[in-house]
Amino acid sequence: MNTAANITMLNNYFRLFDASRTDKQAMQDLLSLFTSDAEIVLNGTSHAGFEGFMKAFYEYNQDIKHMWDAWVPQPDGSYQTNWAVCGQAADGSVYAKTGVDIARVNDAGQIVYLENVQADENAFSKYNS
């Protein structure tokens, strides 16, 4: 496990997420950080694959900007960070949210598990239908 490389990749995850709305290369680079069957957990609901989440996310959002603390290795081998985000929804309304991301990375340096735990437990209700 290359902790420094994994942390760099996880930082790139946030940077590429923000850029991916308008930059096709950033979207490709973002998706390449994940295994095709990565487990994505949003408020306790598990989904397979990150690409589907991104498509749904940009149906509901016009723009987004993340800020995050350092990713911290956990005793179980995962990484965790606190984050804050501001965004503009598709209807033009603006919002701010906070939460925690928990990630697991495989030996190839790809994300196999990403759990997003928002301070507002109903924040992702529209993605869970």
N, C-alpha and C positions, 0 to 999 in steps of 0.2 A: 504494500500500500504506500503510494507516494503522496503523503499528506500535503506537501507544498503544491504539487501539481494539481491535486484534487481541489484545493482551496482556490487556486487561480481559475480553474475551470468553473467552479461554483460562482465565483465573482463574475465571470464572463456570462454565466446564465442570466443574471439580472441585467447586465448591460445589453445583451443580445435581445432579451425579452422586450426591453423598452424600444430598441431600434427596429424590431421585427415588423412593426405595423406598416412602416413605409419603405423598408429596405429588404428586398427579396433575398439578397445574399445573407443578411443577418438572420432571416427566418430559416434559411437552409442551415446556417451555422448553429443556430439555436437547436433545431431538431436533431442535428448530429451529436449533440451533447447527451442525448437520451438513447437508450436501447428502444427498439421499435415497440416492445411490449412493456415498457416501464410502467410501474404501478404509480398512479397519481391519486393521492388521497386529499379530497377537499371536504373539510368539516366532517370527517369520519366516513365519507362515501368514496369507495374505491373505483377507479376507472383504469382501463388498460390503454396505454399509449398517450403520449403528450401532444401529438399533432391534432387529434380531435379536440382536446381542451383548447388549444390555441385558436382553432377555427371558431369554436363557440365563443371564446373570450372576445374576439374582435367583432363578432356579431353584436355584442352588447356594449362595446367600448370603442370610443374614438381615439383616445390617447391615454398614456400612462407613464408615470415616472416613479421608479423605486429608489429608496435609500435603504441601506442595510448596515448592520454591525458586522464585525468580523465573523466568519464561519468558525465555529469551535468544534474540534473533534470530540466525540462523546465516547464513553467507555465501551459502548456496543459496536463501535466502528462507524457509526453514522456521523453526520455533521449537522450543526444547528446554528441558526442565526435569527435574530430579531430583525424585522423589517417594517418599513412604513411605505405607503404608496399614496400618491394622489393621482386622480384620473378624471376623465370626462366620459360619461356614459354616452351611448348612441343617441339618446334623446337630448343631449346637450347639458344635462345636469352634471355638476362636479361633485367629487367625493374624496374623502381621505380615509384610509384604513390602516390598521396595524396588525401584526401577528408574528408568527414564528414559522420558519421553514425547517423541515427535517429532511435530509437527503442521505441516501446510500449510494455508493459508487462501486462499480465492479472493478476487476483487476485491469481492464482496458481503459479505465478512466471515464466511463460513461455512467450517467445517472440511471439507476435501475428502480429507484424509489424516491418519490418526492411527496412529502406531506405538508400541506399548507394549513396551518391552524390560525384562523383569524380571531381577533379579539371579539368580533361580532359573529356569533355562531350561525347567524342566518345569512351571512354575506354571500355565500355561493348557492343559495337556494335555487336560483334560476338555472344553474348548470346541473342540478341533480335530478331534473325531470326526465 
